[in-house]
Amino acid sequence: MALATFVNVVQNGSFTKAAAAMRSHKAQLSRTLAALERELGVKLLERTTRRITLTSVGQEVFNQALGILSGVEDIRQTAQSQTGTPRGVLRITTSPEFGLGGLNRWISAYAEKYPEVRIEVDLTARQVDLRYEGVDVYLQLGPAEESDLALVRKLGEISYGLYASPQYLQKNGTPEDGDQVSKHRLLMASGRGQKSGWRLVTLSRELRVADQARLKSNTSAMLRDAALQGLGIALLPNVMVKDDVARGALKRVLSAWSAPKEPVHAIVPKGRESAPKVQAFLALAQEMAPA
């Protein structure tokens, strides 16, 4: 319990956030951590009114604690695999981009189908160490390399299209060909690893649209909101805007043109793939993922 409290405080960055995640109280977590420090005879955290940081020995204890808790979780997974019934806590990690754009439908369907499983979702842009962080499933948008430490499974592909609000199109006109796109106000993605501009394709043509965005963001969620507000044309995951199109809030522009599809992979640490809760999630995600 004490090690789990320590790890949760560090991972959440504060006692307040850790208490909310653990459904406990800040004072209780503080007392538990203080007792752990007394038992070990070392100071694990430096506390200020604004943040907490690990001491040098605290960092070592944290790394070892991750391994211990991961081992305990592996034992629990082994025991649960004998029952065949999904239960326990399913921990999913993915990028904010995919978490805000395509994951909600899977989570809702999974929660409805498997009520005995509690779900924890961590949206992060940082590099995740699957060996030590207790992650059951890491969802990666884009290519994924095979590893001796994890199972890699392709779930599906995300397709993209150009979208704008009816108000924007009424005011600025609707492009009738790909060559006219660059004359409009464009809402483009940004961020590390993001290529400049757009690459659009049809069955017989390819078009490069230069980076001349009116607005740039590192999440499709913000670009979607900007498109809804009539700020311009955005390249968005089709699954994200399905409901917006159905209610008439967004319209597909140049439906023959799209960006190349992007694969979605599930990466599962070795030893966790046999757990019923993980198998059930992978099966459901693969069934629901766009082909």
Stockholm file with secondary structure:
# STOCKHOLM 1.0

chainA/1-291         MALATFVNVVQNGSFTKAAAAMRSHKAQLSRTLAALERELGVKLLERTTRRITLTSVGQEVFNQALGILSGVEDIRQTAQSQTGTPRGVLRITTSPEFGLGGLNRWISAYAEKYPEVRIEVDLTARQVDLRYEGVDVYLQLGPAEESDLALVRKLGEISYGLYASPQYLQKNGTPEDGDQVSKHRLLMASGRGQKSGWRLVTLSRELRVADQARLKSNTSAMLRDAALQGLGIALLPNVMVKDDVARGALKRVLSAWSAPKEPVHAIVPKGRESAPKVQAFLALAQEMAPA
#=GR chainA/1-291 SS CHHHHHHHHHHHTSHHHHHHHHTSCHHHHHHHHHHHHHHHTSCCEEECSSCEEECHHHHHHHHHHHHHHHHHHHHHHHHHHTTCCCCEEEEEEECHHHHHHTSHHHHHHHHHHCTTEEEEEEECCSCCCTTTSCCSEEEEESCCCCBTTEEEEEEEEECEEEEECHHHHHHHCCCSSGGGGGGSCEEEECSTTCCSSEEEECSSCEEEECSCCSEEESCHHHHHHHHHTTSCEEEEETTTTHHHHHTTSCEEESTTCBCCCEEEEEEEETTSTTSHHHHHHHHHHHHHSCC
#=GC SS_cons         CHHHHHHHHHHHTSHHHHHHHHTSCHHHHHHHHHHHHHHHTSCCEEECSSCEEECHHHHHHHHHHHHHHHHHHHHHHHHHHTTCCCCEEEEEEECHHHHHHTSHHHHHHHHHHCTTEEEEEEECCSCCCTTTSCCSEEEEESCCCCBTTEEEEEEEEECEEEEECHHHHHHHCCCSSGGGGGGSCEEEECSTTCCSSEEEECSSCEEEECSCCSEEESCHHHHHHHHHTTSCEEEEETTTTHHHHHTTSCEEESTTCBCCCEEEEEEEETTSTTSHHHHHHHHHHHHHSCC
//
